[in-house]
Amino acid sequence: MKNLDLSVIVPTYNENKNIETMIIRVCDALKKHDIKAELIIVDDSSPDGTAQLAEKMANSYPIRVYIRTKREGPGPAILDGIRLAKARIACVMDGDLSHPPEALPAMYELIRSGQALMVIGSRHIKGGATSKWIWYRKFLSWGARALGNLLTPVKDLTSGYFMFDKAILDNAEIDPIGCKVGLELQVKGRHGGKVMEYPITFVERSAGESKMGWRETRQYIEHLLSLSWYKLTHRQ
C-alpha cells in the first residue's frame, strides 16, 4: 500500500450486520474518484465475528484489520487506528452506516486542495440533516452542542465523522476522555483554525444496537471539563 492518499479508520464492535456493506460503499466511493486508500478496521474483539468478516474481505479490498484484546470503546480504538494509518490524510467514521461514505471524496478534496486541515462531517450546517431521530435524541444532541459552544465554533462539534491532515497532531497533547476524538482534535490540534464542515445526512443504524448510554454521557461531560481547563491553561 504505497503512495496512499487516504487512510479510513473504522472502530468496530459487533458490526457483523453492517461491516460488509460499509466496506463496499467506502471502497466504491473512493475508487470512483481515483483516491488510493486503505481501510483500517480496529475491532474490540467482537464476539459476533466482525473482524473475521473484514479479514475475509481483505482478499478483495484494501483492508487492514487490527484486533484489540481489550474492549475499551471507540476512543482508544480510534487512537490506535491513527497510529496505524500510513497516509498523510486520515478519516474516522463509524462502522454502522450512519455516516455516508459517499461524502469521503469531497471531504478529502477540501484537505488535498489546502482549503482545510480538518473537515467535519456535519449534520448542523445547510445541507446537513439527521434521519429518524426522536425528540429526546435531538434534545440530547442540542444539549451536547450547547455545552461545547465555548470550546469550538464548529456547529457539529460532537460529530464522529471527521478527516484531517496528520500534521495537526505535531506536538499536540491528544488524550481524549471517551469517544469524542474529533472534538479533542478541534480544540488541541495544530490546525490554525483551518477547520471546515461538510454537510452530511446522519442515518440512524438499521441493524445492530446503539452503543450510546449514560457512561458515554458522563465521559462527554468529563471531556468538556478537561478541554475547558486545557484552553484556560494554554492561552497564548
N, C-alpha and C positions, 0 to 999 in steps of 0.2 A: 504493500500500500504506500507507494512513494508519490511525492508531489500531490498530496491531498489538499483539496480546497477547504474541506469542512469535516469536523467530527461531530456527530449527533449522539448525544448521551441520553440514554433512557433508563432511569431507575425502575426496577420492577419487583413486584411481589404478588404472586397468584394472578397472573395476567394471561393464562393459557387460552382464554376465550377471545383475547384481543390481539395477542402478540403477532400472529401471522399476518393479519390484515394490516396492522400498523407497519410492519416491516415492508410489506409490498407497497403500501401507499407512500412511505418515505422514499424508498429507492426509486419508484416510478417518478415522483415529483422532481427529484434531483437529476435523474437521468435525462428527462425531457429538456433540462436546461444545461446539460453537459457539465454538471458540477460533480467533481470527483470527491467522493465522500466515504467515510467509514461510519458504521453504526455500532455503537458500543452499548451493549445490554449489560447493565450492572444489576444482578439479581441477588436478593437477600435469601438465597436457598429456599425458593418457593417449593412447597410440598406438592403443588399441582403440576409440576413438570414444565414450568415456563422456560427455564434455562435450557432444558433439553430440546424443546421445540425450536428455540432460537439457534442452538448449535446445529440442529439438523438443517435449518435454512441457510446456515453459513456455507453450505456446499454450493449454493446458487447466488448468494448475495454477499456484499462486503461487510460482514458482521464479525465482531469480536464479542465474546461472552465472558464476563468476569463474574464469578460466583463468590459472594461474600459468605463467610461461615457463620456470621452472627447477624441477626436481624436488628438493625439499629434505625431503620427508617430511611426515607429518601435523601435527607440532608447529607449524612456521611457517604451514602452511595453516590450522590452527585459529585462530591469532592473526589472520590476515588475515580470516577469517570473522567473528571477534568485532568487528573494526574496522568491518566492513561491516554488521553487524546493526543494524536500525532499531528493534527492540522493546527495551523495558527489561529483559525477561527473555530469556535466551538458553540454548540447549541444544546440546550437542555429542554426536554419535552417529556410529557407523561406518556406512559405506555397503554393508556386506556382509551385512546382515540378521542379524548376530549379536546386535544389540540390538533388543528388541521395541518397535516404535513404539507399540503399544497401551498402554505404560506412560506415555507422554507426558502425557496429561490428569491423571493422579493426581500425577505429579511437579510439574506446573505448579500444581495446586491447593495443594500444600504451600507453595509460594512466594507465590502470589497471596493466600492467606489470612494470610500473615505468620508461619506456623509455622517457616519456614526461609528462609535467604538463599541456600543452596546445597543441592542434593539430588543424591545419588549413586545411580545405578542399580546395585544391589548384588547380587552372587552369593553373598555370605557372611553374610547375616543370615537369620533364619527366613523361609521362603517363597522364598528365592533358590536358584539352582542353576546348574550347568553341564551341558551335554549332550555326550556323545561325546568326552570328554577322556580320553586315555590317561594312564597313570600318570606319565610324565615331565612332561607338561604340568601336571598337578596339583601335582607336586613343585616345578616352577619357579615356579608361581603362589604356592604356600605360602612358598617362599624369598623371593620378592619382597615379600610382605606382611610377613614376619618382619623383613626388613631395614628396612622403613619404619615399624615399630611405634612408634618413639620420636618420630616426626615428627607423627603424627596419630592420633587414636583411631578413625578410620574403619576399619571392618573390610575393606572392599573399596577400599583406597586407590589401587590401580592401575587402577580402572575407567575406561574411555574413554567412558562414558555418564554425562553429568552436566549439570545445569541450574543456573543461577544468576541472581540479580539483579545487573545490571551495576554496581550501587552498590558491590559488593565490590571493584571494580577501582580505586576512587578512591584515588589516592596509593599504590597498590600497585606494588612493583617486580617486575613479571611478566617473567621472562626464562628460560623453561624450557630445559633441555637434553634433546633428544629429543622424544618424543611424549606424555609424561605431563603435559599441561597441567592436567588435573584435580587431580593431586597438587600442582602448583605453586600452584593457587588455594586448595587446602585449607590449605597452610602460610602463604602470603603474602597471601591475600585478606582484606579487611576485613569478615569475616562475623561477628565477635564470638562465634564458637562455634555459631552457628545453622546447623549442618550436619546434615542428616538423610540416612539411607539408605532407599531404597525397593527392595523385593525384585524382582529380575528373574531370568529364566532366560536365561543366555547360550547361544546356539545356535552351534555350530561352522559356519563357512561351508560352504554346499553347492555353491558354484560359485566359480571363480577360485582364486588362490593366496594363501596366508598371507604377510603382509609382515613377520612377526616373524623375527628372526635374531640372530646374535651381535652385530651392530652395535647393534641396539636394546637388547640386554642390557648392553653396555658403556656406552651412553648413560644407561641407567637407573641404573647404579651411580654414574656421574659426577654425575647429577642428585641422587641421595641425599646424596652428599658435599657438593654445593653447598648444598642445603637445610639440611643439618645445620650448616654454617658460618653460614648466614643466621640460624638460630634462636639459635645461640650469641652472635652479634653484635647481635641485635635483641631481647634480653631486656628486658622492662620492669620 
